[in-house]
Amino acid sequence: MSLEYNFMCPLKNGIHARPANALELIATKYRSDVLLQNARNSRTANVKSVLSMISADFKLDDSCRLIVRGNDERTAYETMVTYLKDGFAHTDDELPHVEQNAGEVLIPPSLKLETGTYCAGTVVVKGLARAKAAVLNNVFNIDVPSDYLGKDKELDQFKKAVDSLRNKIADRIENKANITERKIFETHLSIASDPELMDKVSELIVGGLNAGKAIIIASDFFANTLKSAESELIQQRIFDIQDICAGLIEEIYGIVQKKNVLIEPCICVAQNLTPSQFLNLDKTFIKGLVLAYGGSTSHTIILARSFGIPTIVGVEQAHSVIRNDQEIIVDANLGVVILKQSEQVNKYYQLEQKKLNNRKNRFASFIKAEAFTSDYKRVDIGANIVSAIEAERVFNNGAQGIGLFRTEMLYMQDDSIPSENEQFEIYKKVAVAAAQRPVIIRTLDVGGDKNLACLNLESEANPFLGYRAVRIYPEFEKIIIDQFRAIIRASAFGCVKMLVPMVCSIDEIRWVKEKVKNIQKELAEQNINFDCKMPIGIMIEVPSIVFILDQLCDEADFFSIGTNDLAQYIFAVDRENKKLGKLCDTLQPAFLRVLKTIVQQIHAKGKWVGMCGEMAGQIETLPLLIGLGLDEMSLGCESIPAIKAAIHSLSYEECTLVLDSALKCTSADDVRNLLAAHQNSHNFEIIDRDMIITTSESTNKEEAIKEAVDLLYAVGRTEKPELIEREVWNREAVYSTGLGYGFAIPHCKSAYTKANSICLIKFKDKIKWNPNEDDGGVKILILLVVKQEDTAGTHMQVFSRLARKIMHSDFRDFLLSTDDSAGILKFLKESLEIK
């Protein structure tokens, strides 16, 4: 006898691993046999086996029959039926999407950090470093004499100290070729004779303190005042003041605080680090930087960024928990400083370094390559920069030019306007580094979200629609003329182009051209060299100019589309407003139609058009941008090799068809689905030879999952491997993906993968998958990651095929017996019906 219960499968994805696991957990509590029949295909599954249930291929609305027979069949039957009625339908619910909030540190499960073994902070310069800690002295680690020589003598030696220090700083400015360092020393020169500082020290001396004590107290006074400032930039000047005050004490007493001397590779740890302290260190030994205080705008951080030193700030307990010569790890990707290194931590960072090296090597061949599609459509790839220091790095990483030099950052670093000569040196340096490659310099673009305190612009209710960019040029003509002159003079040293932001009328570009013409005439009279044919271009950000492009093409030499501002003006949406963010979507068909109109009109006039907004750096949108026929795309330095590689895999002819289809879509989601389908079928195959490892040395489940997910990053299928890893573990927490026979199939749906992907990893030795079970160990891991928006059911289709195949010994035996990755690839494609 047996007990039976008939029902219809309620799961939209059928009975896959998660619902099968839920049924198995109930069935294995009883001695009775528990079977499940599928009327559609006449297959019968053992409910105590996940593989058996998956192999029976239960789909939505299939007619199912539960059969229970055995000694405890009544209890087992009632429990199973209750679950099928009340809970089974919910086992198909989507798992929560993993998101990372700003400032949040997400520790990967494979890292397994215990409380007290690490410190968290804010990443300001990305990278990874491992070395002994060098704990640096504080700025005022100085004992000054307590003797008071009298008011007049103390004031006199203070004045002499100021004069001497100012002369030394002036000499350093004169001898510094590096413009970044020179600008910092110019700030120090100003502070060294600041009247407020002078008055405060003098007041304290008159009150009975000697010069040294007065300087220290004055420094603390201004530091405390600046700490309360709302502007982070103002707060960062604390370190400059402390630097100058330390110098004054040294001038008076000849007391030199103990110098920080580096003698071997190390990670520098400090409460704060003044620019002078940083510049006095041997940068060849600095592998990382950990600061208790500091922000992304401090001069020290600007310097660290220019030297490419991984840096974390805001680690307030750094001095109290990090010892000198203690070996630490700075993970300036996650935002943690590792204090104690267990075997597990060491293995994690071995894998992490391997991941970074593999990624770099994967795209190394594209650094020097030009960007051509498979049918030989050329697209120039430029880089966006904010300083001259970045130029060498971006060219070394494959940039074919500077597509956007954001010059406003030069004005925002300090409280003063850079002079014409200062700007000329910067622009010249970039032009020379470019070696006749194009350098597009955008003229001053302030206002909106980029305020410049020294201009004293009035507050506006809607600054993005207000007084900004080219609109302020006539009022601040002297400042603008200085910049124009600097750019024009730099044009003599390379292929320099001038780009004007926020143009909305012909009058504005004519005003600029008239000023340029006058400057060129003046320079010619002064026998100063320049390129008389220097191109002048327009940023396309304001919708009004889309309707007069035919006329603007007679005025401008080239155009660059700024998608960030153009999108928010097209949709009348503040892109900083989180509630409205979805409306400002550059994949909306309306926006794509605007882009096509722009490119068509400009090309019809025989002019050049590029793109420098965020959209240009997104691999997912490449088919649309290639289809538009853009002449150039400008993006961040790190993305350049990967973008070039992706362009090589695309066909221009096919991309034009994708664009045509996108223009007919009715929503941004429809466009995304279209791009996902194209990307899966053209940009990436679901599995390729590079996704197979046959000699893995992973020794546990955590290492195995990390190694598989890291492979996605190494081959360019994700930029967020740590978030995909967390999604895999979220699913693993619901049920184990160890399916027996030495196989495990961890899997997830993710918004962070660029394509549906399968990775296969064979381990040298079996690893234990389920810690509380004797599962015999796992020899082969097959990771399946599917795009979040995938609507074709790829996730369940492939998983079900895999599970059914694993039931067959010939499938298992082949994979277990060979280490030939090419053979494995061919076998999997045939077995899983992957085209």
C-alpha positions in Angstrom: 0.0 0.0 0.0 1.1 3.6 -0.5 -0.3 7.1 0.0 -0.7 9.4 -3.0 -1.3 13.1 -3.5 -1.8 14.8 -6.9 -1.0 18.5 -7.5 0.2 20.9 -10.2 3.7 22.3 -10.1 3.3 25.9 -8.9 6.9 27.0 -9.6 7.5 29.3 -12.6 11.1 28.0 -12.9 10.1 24.4 -12.2 11.6 22.2 -9.5 15.2 23.3 -9.5 17.9 23.0 -6.8 16.4 25.2 -4.1 12.9 23.7 -4.1 14.3 20.2 -4.6 16.6 20.7 -1.6 13.6 21.9 0.5 11.7 18.7 -0.4 14.8 16.5 0.2 15.3 17.9 3.7 11.7 16.8 4.7 11.8 13.5 3.0 15.1 12.4 4.5 13.6 12.7 8.0 11.5 9.5 7.4 12.3 5.9 6.6 9.6 5.6 4.0 10.3 5.8 0.3 9.1 9.2 -1.1 8.7 9.5 -4.8 7.5 12.2 -7.2 6.1 11.4 -10.6 5.9 13.7 -13.6 2.9 12.9 -15.8 4.2 15.0 -18.7 7.3 12.9 -19.3 6.5 9.8 -17.2 9.7 10.2 -15.1 9.8 9.2 -11.4 12.1 11.0 -9.0 13.4 10.0 -5.6 12.5 12.9 -3.3 15.5 12.1 -1.1 17.8 13.0 -4.1 18.1 16.5 -5.4 19.7 15.3 -8.6 16.9 12.8 -9.2 14.2 15.5 -8.8 16.1 18.0 -11.1 16.6 15.2 -13.7 12.8 14.5 -13.8 12.4 18.0 -15.4 9.4 19.3 -13.5 8.1 22.5 -15.1 5.4 25.0 -14.3 1.9 23.5 -14.3 3.2 19.9 -14.8 0.8 17.3 -13.3 2.7 15.8 -10.3 2.0 12.8 -8.1 3.5 12.4 -4.6 3.9 8.7 -3.6 4.8 7.7 0.0 5.2 4.1 1.2 6.9 2.5 4.2 6.7 2.1 8.0 6.1 5.8 8.8 4.3 6.6 5.6 1.3 8.3 7.3 3.4 10.9 9.2 5.7 11.4 6.2 2.7 11.8 3.9 1.0 14.4 6.1 4.1 16.4 6.6 4.9 16.4 2.9 1.4 17.4 1.8 1.2 20.2 4.3 4.4 21.6 3.0 3.3 21.2 -0.7 0.1 23.1 0.1 1.5 25.9 2.4 5.2 26.4 1.7 6.3 24.9 -1.5 5.2 27.7 -3.9 7.4 30.2 -2.0 10.7 28.3 -2.6 10.9 29.8 -6.0 11.0 33.4 -4.7 14.0 35.5 -5.8 16.8 35.8 -3.3 17.5 39.4 -2.2 19.7 41.4 -4.6 23.1 42.2 -3.1 23.9 46.0 -2.9 26.8 47.9 -1.4 25.9 51.2 0.2 28.3 54.2 0.1 31.0 53.8 2.7 30.0 50.3 3.6 32.7 47.6 3.8 31.6 44.2 2.7 34.0 41.5 3.8 33.9 38.5 1.4 33.0 35.2 3.1 36.2 33.7 1.8 38.3 36.2 3.7 36.9 35.2 7.1 38.1 38.1 9.2 37.5 38.0 12.9 36.8 41.1 15.0 40.0 42.8 16.0 42.0 41.4 13.1 41.4 44.4 10.8 40.6 48.1 10.7 38.1 49.7 8.2 38.5 53.0 6.5 37.8 55.0 3.4 39.5 54.2 0.1 40.9 57.3 -1.6 43.5 55.6 -3.9 42.7 52.0 -5.0 45.1 49.2 -4.9 46.6 46.3 -2.9 49.8 46.4 -0.8 51.5 44.1 1.6 54.6 45.1 3.6 55.9 45.9 7.1 54.3 49.0 8.7 56.4 52.1 9.2 54.7 54.1 11.9 55.6 57.8 11.3 56.1 60.6 13.8 53.5 63.2 14.4 54.1 66.7 13.1 54.6 68.2 16.6 56.7 65.4 18.2 59.0 68.3 19.4 60.1 69.5 22.8 60.7 73.2 22.8 62.6 75.1 25.5 60.5 76.8 28.2 62.8 79.8 28.6 61.3 83.2 27.8 63.8 85.7 26.5 61.5 88.7 26.7 58.9 90.1 24.3 61.3 91.9 22.0 63.8 89.0 21.5 61.0 86.4 21.1 59.2 88.5 18.5 62.5 89.2 16.7 63.5 85.6 16.4 59.9 84.7 15.3 60.1 87.3 12.5 63.6 86.1 11.4 62.2 82.5 11.3 59.3 83.5 9.1 61.6 85.3 6.7 64.1 82.4 6.5 61.4 79.8 6.0 59.7 81.8 3.3 63.1 82.1 1.4 63.6 78.3 1.7 60.1 77.6 0.4 60.6 80.1 -2.5 63.8 78.2 -3.4 61.9 74.9 -3.5 59.3 76.4 -5.7 62.0 77.6 -8.1 63.6 74.2 -8.3 60.5 72.1 -8.7 59.5 71.0 -12.2 56.5 69.0 -10.9 53.5 71.5 -11.1 51.6 69.6 -8.3 54.5 70.0 -5.9 55.0 73.6 -6.9 51.4 74.5 -6.2 51.5 72.9 -2.8 54.7 74.9 -1.9 53.0 78.1 -3.1 50.2 77.4 -0.6 52.8 77.0 2.1 54.5 80.2 1.1 51.2 82.0 1.6 50.5 80.4 5.0 54.1 81.2 6.2 53.2 84.9 6.1 49.5 84.8 6.8 48.6 87.9 8.8 46.1 86.0 11.1 48.8 83.4 12.0 51.4 86.1 12.5 49.1 88.1 14.7 48.1 85.1 16.8 51.7 84.0 17.5 52.7 87.6 18.3 49.7 88.0 20.6 50.8 84.8 22.5 54.4 86.0 22.7 53.3 89.4 24.1 51.2 87.4 26.6 54.3 85.7 28.0 54.9 82.6 25.9 58.2 82.0 24.1 58.0 81.8 20.3 58.0 77.9 20.2 55.1 77.5 22.6 53.3 80.3 20.9 53.6 78.7 17.5 52.4 75.3 18.8 49.3 76.9 20.5 48.6 79.0 17.4 48.7 75.9 15.2 46.3 74.1 17.5 44.0 77.1 17.5 43.7 77.3 13.7 43.5 73.5 13.5 40.5 73.4 15.8 38.9 76.3 13.9 39.2 74.6 10.5 37.9 71.2 11.9 34.5 72.8 12.2 34.4 74.0 8.6 31.8 72.4 6.3 34.2 72.2 3.4 36.5 69.1 3.4 38.9 71.1 1.3 39.2 73.7 4.1 39.7 71.0 6.7 42.6 69.5 4.8 44.5 72.8 5.1 45.1 71.8 8.8 48.0 69.7 7.7 49.6 72.6 5.7 49.4 74.9 8.8 51.0 72.2 11.0 53.7 71.7 8.4 54.6 75.4 8.3 54.5 75.7 12.1 56.9 72.8 12.5 59.2 74.5 10.0 59.2 77.7 12.0 60.1 75.9 15.2 63.0 74.3 13.4 64.2 77.7 12.2 64.2 79.2 15.7 65.7 76.4 17.8 67.5 74.3 15.2 65.3 71.5 16.6 64.5 69.0 13.9 61.9 66.5 14.8 63.0 63.0 14.2 63.0 62.5 10.4 61.0 59.7 9.0 63.6 57.7 7.0 62.5 54.7 4.9 65.1 52.0 4.3 63.0 49.2 2.8 59.5 48.7 1.2 56.8 49.5 3.7 53.3 50.8 4.4 53.4 54.2 6.0 51.1 54.6 8.9 50.4 58.1 10.4 47.9 60.2 12.3 48.3 62.6 9.4 51.0 63.3 6.9 51.8 66.8 5.7 52.8 67.3 2.1 56.4 68.2 3.2 56.6 65.0 5.1 55.3 63.0 2.2 57.7 64.6 -0.3 60.6 64.0 2.0 60.0 60.2 2.0 61.5 57.9 -0.6 58.5 57.1 -2.7 60.1 54.0 -4.2 59.7 52.4 -0.7 56.1 53.5 -0.1 53.9 50.5 -1.0 50.8 51.8 0.8 49.5 54.6 3.0 47.2 54.4 6.1 46.1 57.7 7.7 44.0 58.3 10.8 42.7 61.5 9.3 42.6 63.1 5.8 40.3 63.3 2.9 40.3 62.9 -0.8 41.1 66.6 -1.4 44.1 67.0 0.9 47.4 67.8 -0.8 49.0 64.6 0.6 46.3 62.5 -1.0 46.6 64.4 -4.3 50.3 63.5 -4.2 49.6 59.9 -3.2 47.2 59.5 -6.1 49.8 60.9 -8.5 52.3 58.3 -7.4 49.7 55.5 -7.6 50.1 54.6 -3.9 47.1 52.5 -2.4 45.7 54.7 0.3 43.1 54.4 3.1 42.1 57.3 5.3 39.8 57.6 8.3 41.5 54.7 10.2 41.3 56.6 13.5 42.8 53.7 15.6 45.7 53.2 13.3 48.4 54.5 15.7 47.1 52.5 18.7 46.7 49.1 16.9 49.5 49.1 14.4 53.1 48.5 15.6 56.3 49.5 13.8 57.6 46.6 11.6 54.3 44.7 11.9 53.5 43.1 8.6 50.1 44.4 7.4 48.0 44.3 4.3 46.3 47.4 2.8 43.3 46.3 0.8 42.4 49.6 -0.8 39.7 47.9 -2.9 37.7 46.6 0.0 38.7 49.4 2.4 40.4 47.4 5.1 43.8 47.2 6.8 44.6 43.6 7.8 46.4 43.4 11.1 46.7 39.6 11.7 47.5 37.2 8.9 46.2 33.7 9.3 46.8 30.9 6.8 43.3 31.6 5.4 44.0 35.3 5.0 47.3 34.7 3.3 45.7 32.3 0.9 42.9 34.8 0.2 45.4 37.5 -0.8 47.4 35.1 -2.9 44.2 34.5 -4.9 43.5 38.2 -4.9 46.9 39.0 -6.4 46.5 36.2 -8.9 43.2 37.7 -9.9 44.6 41.1 -10.5 47.6 39.8 -12.4 45.3 37.6 -14.6 43.1 40.5 -15.4 46.0 42.7 -16.3 47.5 40.0 -18.5 44.2 39.3 -20.1 44.0 42.8 -21.7 47.7 43.6 -21.9 47.7 42.9 -25.7 45.1 45.6 -26.2 47.1 48.4 -24.6 49.1 49.2 -27.7 46.4 48.1 -30.2 44.1 50.5 -32.0 40.4 50.0 -31.5 38.8 48.4 -34.6 35.7 46.3 -34.8 35.8 42.9 -36.4 34.8 44.4 -39.7 37.4 47.2 -39.4 35.4 50.2 -38.2 37.9 52.4 -36.3 37.0 54.1 -33.1 39.5 56.2 -31.2 39.7 55.6 -27.4 40.7 58.6 -25.4 41.1 59.2 -21.6 39.4 61.6 -19.2 42.0 63.3 -16.9 42.0 66.1 -14.3 45.7 66.7 -13.9 49.0 66.6 -15.9 50.3 63.9 -13.6 47.8 61.4 -15.1 48.9 61.8 -18.7 51.8 59.4 -18.7 49.8 56.7 -16.9 46.8 56.9 -19.3 49.1 56.7 -22.4 50.9 53.8 -20.9 47.5 52.1 -20.5 46.5 52.5 -24.1 44.8 55.9 -24.5 45.0 57.2 -28.0 44.6 60.7 -26.9 43.1 62.9 -24.1 39.4 63.0 -24.9 38.6 65.3 -21.9 40.9 67.3 -19.7 38.7 68.7 -16.9 40.6 71.9 -16.2 38.2 73.1 -13.4 40.0 70.8 -11.0 43.1 73.0 -11.3 41.1 75.9 -10.0 39.5 73.8 -7.2 42.7 72.5 -5.6 43.6 75.8 -4.0 42.0 79.0 -2.9 43.6 81.0 -5.7 43.2 81.1 -9.4 46.1 79.5 -11.3 48.0 82.0 -13.4 48.4 81.9 -17.2 51.9 80.6 -16.9 51.0 77.9 -14.3 48.3 76.6 -16.6 50.5 76.8 -19.7 53.1 74.6 -18.0 50.4 72.1 -17.2 48.8 72.0 -20.6 52.2 71.9 -22.3 53.3 69.0 -20.2 50.2 67.0 -21.3 50.7 68.0 -24.9 54.3 66.9 -24.9 53.4 63.6 -23.2 50.8 63.0 -25.9 53.4 63.0 -28.6 51.1 64.5 -31.3 48.1 62.4 -30.1 45.0 64.7 -29.6 44.6 66.5 -26.3 41.1 68.0 -25.9 41.2 70.7 -23.1 37.8 71.7 -21.8 37.7 75.3 -20.7 36.5 76.3 -17.2 33.3 74.5 -16.3 32.2 75.6 -12.9 28.7 76.2 -11.4 26.1 73.5 -10.9 27.7 70.9 -8.7 31.2 72.4 -9.0 31.4 75.7 -7.0 34.6 77.8 -7.0 34.7 79.8 -3.8 37.1 82.5 -5.2 34.6 83.5 -7.9 32.0 84.2 -5.2 29.1 83.0 -7.3 25.7 83.6 -5.8 23.6 80.6 -4.6 20.9 79.5 -6.9 17.7 77.5 -6.4 18.6 75.4 -9.5 22.3 75.8 -10.2 22.3 73.2 -13.0 20.1 75.5 -15.0 21.8 78.6 -13.8 25.0 80.7 -14.1 27.7 78.2 -15.1 30.3 77.2 -17.6 30.4 79.4 -20.7 27.7 81.6 -19.3 30.0 83.2 -16.7 32.9 83.9 -19.1 32.0 87.5 -20.0 31.8 88.5 -16.2 35.1 86.8 -15.4 36.8 87.6 -18.7 40.3 88.2 -17.2 40.3 84.7 -15.7 39.0 83.2 -18.9 41.5 85.0 -21.1 44.4 83.8 -19.0 43.2 80.2 -19.6 42.6 80.7 -23.3 46.1 82.2 -23.6 47.6 79.2 -21.8 45.8 76.7 -24.0 46.7 78.5 -27.2 50.4 78.8 -26.2 50.4 75.0 -25.3 49.1 74.3 -28.8 52.6 74.9 -30.2 53.7 71.7 -28.4 51.2 69.2 -29.7 47.8 68.4 -31.1 45.8 70.6 -28.7 42.1 71.2 -29.1 39.9 73.6 -27.1 36.4 72.4 -26.0 33.8 74.8 -24.7 31.2 73.6 -22.2 27.4 74.3 -21.9 27.0 76.1 -25.2 23.4 76.7 -26.0 23.6 79.3 -28.8 25.6 80.4 -31.7 26.4 83.8 -30.0 28.3 82.0 -27.2 30.7 80.1 -29.5 31.2 83.2 -31.6 32.2 85.1 -28.4 34.8 82.4 -27.6 36.1 82.4 -31.2 36.5 86.2 -31.2 38.5 86.1 -28.0 40.7 83.3 -29.3 41.3 85.3 -32.5 42.4 88.4 -30.6 44.7 86.4 -28.4 46.3 84.7 -31.4 46.9 88.1 -32.9 48.5 89.4 -29.6 50.8 86.3 -29.4 51.8 86.7 -33.0 52.8 90.3 -32.3 54.8 89.0 -29.3 56.5 86.3 -31.4 55.1 83.6 -29.2 54.5 80.3 -31.0 51.0 78.7 -31.3 49.0 76.5 -33.7 47.0 79.0 -35.7 44.7 76.1 -36.8 44.0 74.9 -33.3 40.5 73.3 -33.4 37.7 74.8 -31.3 34.9 72.4 -30.3 31.6 72.4 -28.5 30.3 70.2 -25.7 26.8 68.9 -26.6 25.0 69.1 -23.3 22.1 71.5 -23.8 19.2 70.2 -25.9 18.6 73.5 -27.8 21.7 73.1 -29.9 20.5 69.7 -31.3 18.1 71.8 -33.4 20.8 74.2 -34.8 23.7 71.7 -35.3 23.6 72.4 -39.1 24.5 76.1 -38.2 26.9 75.2 -35.4 28.8 73.0 -37.8 29.8 76.1 -39.6 31.2 77.6 -36.4 32.8 74.6 -34.6 35.5 72.3 -35.7 34.4 69.3 -33.6 31.9 68.2 -31.0 31.9 66.1 -27.9 28.7 64.6 -26.3 28.5 65.0 -22.6 25.9 62.4 -21.8 25.6 63.2 -18.1 24.3 66.7 -18.4 22.5 66.1 -21.7 20.5 63.3 -20.2 19.3 65.3 -17.2 18.3 68.2 -19.4 16.5 66.0 -21.9 14.5 64.3 -19.1 14.2 67.4 -16.8 15.7 65.3 -14.0 18.3 66.1 -11.4 20.6 63.2 -11.7 21.7 63.6 -8.0 18.1 63.0 -6.9 17.9 59.3 -5.9 14.1 59.2 -6.2 14.3 60.3 -9.8 17.4 58.4 -10.8 15.6 55.8 -12.9 14.0 58.6 -15.1 17.5 59.8 -16.1 18.3 56.7 -18.0 20.6 57.0 -21.1 19.1 53.8 -22.4 15.7 55.3 -22.9 14.8 55.1 -26.6 14.1 58.9 -26.6 17.7 59.6 -25.5 19.1 57.1 -28.1 17.1 58.9 -30.8 18.6 62.2 -29.7 22.1 60.7 -29.9 21.5 59.3 -33.4 20.2 62.7 -34.6 23.3 64.4 -33.2 25.8 62.1 -34.9 23.9 62.0 -38.2 23.7 65.8 -38.5 27.4 66.3 -37.5 28.6 63.6 -39.9 26.4 65.0 -42.7 28.5 68.2 -42.4 31.8 66.3 -42.4 32.6 67.1 -38.8 34.1 64.9 -36.0 32.0 63.8 -33.0 33.1 62.0 -29.8 31.5 61.1 -26.4 33.0 61.8 -23.0 30.2 61.1 -20.5 29.8 58.1 -18.3 28.0 56.2 -21.0 31.2 56.0 -23.0 32.9 53.8 -20.4 30.1 51.2 -20.1 30.9 47.9 -21.9 27.2 47.0 -21.9 26.3 50.0 -24.1 29.1 49.5 -26.6 26.9 48.0 -29.4 24.8 51.1 -29.4 27.8 53.5 -29.4 29.5 51.6 -32.2 26.2 51.5 -34.1 25.9 55.3 -33.7 29.2 55.7 -35.6 31.0 57.8 -33.0 34.5 58.9 -34.0 35.8 58.7 -30.5 34.9 57.6 -26.9 36.7 59.0 -23.9 36.7 57.2 -20.6 38.6 56.4 -17.3 42.1 55.1 -17.6 41.5 51.6 -16.0 38.7 50.8 -18.5 40.7 51.4 -21.7 42.2 47.9 -22.4 38.9 46.2 -21.6 36.9 48.5 -23.8 39.4 48.0 -26.7 39.0 44.3 -26.3 35.3 44.5 -26.4 35.3 46.6 -29.5 37.5 44.1 -31.3 34.8 41.4 -30.6 32.0 43.5 -32.1 30.8 43.9 -35.7 29.9 47.4 -36.8 27.3 46.1 -39.2 25.6 44.1 -36.5 25.9 47.0 -34.1 23.9 49.3 -36.5 21.2 46.6 -36.5 21.2 46.5 -32.7 20.9 50.3 -32.6 18.0 50.2 -35.1 16.2 47.7 -32.9 16.8 49.7 -29.8 15.3 52.8 -31.4 12.1 50.9 -31.9 11.9 49.8 -28.2 9.4 51.4 -25.9 11.4 51.4 -22.7 14.9 51.3 -21.2 14.3 47.8 -19.9 13.5 46.6 -23.4 16.8 48.1 -24.6 18.6 46.3 -21.8 17.1 43.0 -22.7 18.1 43.6 -26.3 21.7 44.4 -25.3 21.8 41.4 -23.0 20.7 39.1 -25.8 23.3 40.6 -28.1 26.0 40.5 -25.5 25.4 36.9 -24.6 25.4 35.8 -28.2 28.2 38.0 -29.6 30.4 39.5 -26.9 30.8 36.4 -24.7 30.0 32.8 -25.2 28.5 31.3 -22.0 31.8 29.3 -21.6 35.1 29.5 -23.3 38.5 27.9 -22.8 39.7 30.6 -20.4 36.9 29.7 -18.1 38.3 26.3 -17.4 40.9 25.5 -14.8 42.1 21.9 -14.4 44.8 22.2 -11.8 43.3 24.2 -8.9 45.1 24.1 -5.6 42.1 25.3 -3.6 41.7 23.4 -0.4 38.3 24.4 0.9 34.9 25.6 -0.2 35.6 29.3 0.4 38.8 29.3 -1.7 37.0 27.3 -4.4 34.1 29.7 -4.8 36.4 32.7 -4.7 38.7 31.2 -7.4 35.7 30.6 -9.7 34.2 34.1 -9.2 37.7 35.7 -9.6 37.9 34.0 -13.0 34.9 36.1 -14.2 36.8 39.2 -13.2 40.0 38.1 -14.8 38.4 37.5 -18.2 36.4 40.8 -18.1 32.9 39.4 -17.3 32.4 41.4 -14.1 33.8 44.5 -12.3 32.3 43.5 -9.0 33.5 39.9 -8.2 33.1 40.5 -4.5 29.4 41.1 -4.9 28.8 38.1 -7.1 30.7 36.0 -4.5 28.3 37.2 -1.8 25.3 36.4 -4.0 26.7 32.8 -4.5 27.0 32.5 -0.7 23.5 33.8 -0.1 22.2 31.0 -2.2 24.6 28.5 -0.6 23.1 29.5 2.8 19.7 28.4 1.7 20.8 25.0 0.4 24.0 23.3 -0.5 24.9 23.0 -4.1 27.1 19.9 -3.6 25.1 17.4 -5.7 27.2 14.3 -4.9 29.3 12.2 -7.2 32.2 14.6 -6.6 30.4 17.6 -8.2 29.2 21.0 -7.0 27.2 23.5 -9.0 27.2 26.9 -7.1 25.1 29.4 -8.9 23.3 32.7 -8.8 21.5 35.4 -10.7 23.4 38.7 -10.6 23.2 42.3 -11.8 27.0 42.4 -11.7 27.8 40.0 -14.5 28.1 41.2 -18.0 27.1 37.9 -19.5 25.7 34.5 -18.6 28.7 32.5 -17.7 29.9 29.0 -16.8 33.3 28.3 -15.1 34.6 24.8 -14.5 37.4 24.1 -12.0 39.0 20.7 -11.2 40.8 20.4 -7.9 44.0 18.5 -7.4 42.5 17.1 -4.2 38.9 16.7 -3.2 37.6 19.4 -1.0 34.8 19.0 1.7 31.7 20.9 0.5 29.2 20.3 3.3 31.0 20.7 6.7 28.4 18.7 8.7 28.0 15.9 6.2 30.1 13.1 4.8 29.6 14.1 1.2 32.7 12.3 -0.1 34.2 15.6 -1.2 34.1 17.7 -4.4 36.5 17.1 -7.3 34.8 19.4 -9.9 33.1 22.7 -9.4 30.9 24.2 -12.1 29.9 27.8 -11.4 26.8 29.2 -13.2 26.2 33.0 -13.1 23.2 34.4 -15.0 22.4 38.0 -15.6 19.7 39.4 -13.3 17.5 40.6 -16.2 17.8 37.3 -18.1 14.2 36.4 -19.0 14.9 33.3 -21.1 15.2 31.0 -18.1 18.9 30.3 -18.9 19.6 29.9 -15.2 17.3 26.9 -14.7 17.7 25.4 -18.1 21.5 25.0 -17.9 21.3 24.0 -14.2 18.7 21.3 -14.9 20.8 20.0 -17.9 23.9 19.9 -15.7 22.1 18.0 -12.9 20.6 15.5 -15.3 24.0 14.9 -17.0 25.7 14.4 -13.6 23.4 11.5 -13.0 25.1 9.7 -15.9 28.4 8.0 -15.2 29.8 8.5 -18.7 29.4 12.3 -18.3 31.1 12.3 -14.9 33.9 9.9 -16.0 34.9 12.0 -19.0 35.2 15.2 -16.9 37.0 13.4 -14.1 39.5 11.6 -16.4 40.8 14.5 -18.6 42.7 17.7 -18.0 42.5 18.9 -21.6 40.6 22.2 -21.3 39.9 22.3 -25.1 38.4 18.8 -24.9 36.4 19.7 -21.8 35.0 22.8 -23.6 33.9 20.9 -26.6 32.4 18.1 -24.5 30.4 20.6 -22.3 29.1 22.5 -25.3 27.8 19.3 -26.9 26.4 17.8 -23.7 24.7 21.0 -22.5 23.5 22.0 -26.0 25.4 25.3 -25.9 25.6 26.9 -29.3 
